[in-house]
Amino acid sequence: MTKETPQDRYHKDKTFIFPLRLVRHTEADIIQKLESVPNKSGYIKRLIREDIAKTKEDNHEEEL
């Protein structure tokens, strides 16, 4: 059995893996875009954070 390293413990405690499965035929545009981006994780995180910020703005405007 392999000994758990500090890095293994860190990943286990602090990180989350979110697998994403794409269908080549119907989601080829998404696959092509992701293949063209050097930092896929950073790109996806940026898009999500932009969406979160936009949603917060939209919700704030509705409250006024």
C-alpha positions in Angstrom: 0.0 0.0 0.0 1.2 3.5 -0.9 1.9 5.9 2.0 -0.3 9.1 1.9 1.8 12.2 1.2 1.1 15.7 2.5 0.0 16.6 -1.0 -2.5 13.7 -1.0 -3.9 14.9 2.3 -4.2 18.5 1.1 -6.0 17.4 -2.1 -8.3 15.2 0.0 -9.2 17.9 2.5 -9.1 21.1 0.4 -10.0 20.3 -3.2 -13.0 19.1 -5.2 -12.9 17.4 -8.6 -15.9 18.1 -10.8 -15.8 15.8 -13.8 -17.5 17.0 -17.0 -18.6 14.6 -19.8 -19.3 16.1 -23.2 -20.9 14.4 -26.2 -18.6 14.8 -29.2 -21.5 15.1 -31.7 -23.8 17.6 -30.0 -21.3 19.6 -28.0 -18.5 19.8 -30.5 -18.5 23.6 -30.2 -17.8 23.4 -26.4 -15.1 20.8 -26.9 -13.4 22.9 -29.6 -13.4 26.0 -27.4 -12.0 24.1 -24.4 -9.3 22.6 -26.6 -8.2 26.1 -27.7 -7.9 27.4 -24.2 -4.5 26.8 -22.5 -5.9 27.0 -18.9 -9.3 25.1 -19.0 -9.8 25.2 -15.3 -9.1 29.0 -15.1 -11.3 29.7 -18.1 -14.3 27.8 -16.6 -13.8 29.3 -13.2 -13.7 32.8 -14.7 -16.9 32.2 -16.7 -18.7 31.0 -13.6 -17.5 33.9 -11.5 -18.7 36.4 -14.2 -22.1 34.7 -14.2 -22.3 34.8 -10.3 -21.4 38.5 -10.4 -24.0 39.2 -13.1 -26.7 37.3 -11.2 -25.9 39.3 -8.1 -26.2 42.5 -10.1 -29.5 41.4 -11.7 -31.0 40.4 -8.3 -29.9 43.7 -6.7 -31.5 45.7 -9.5 -34.8 43.8 -9.1 -34.8 44.7 -5.4 -34.7 48.4 -6.2 
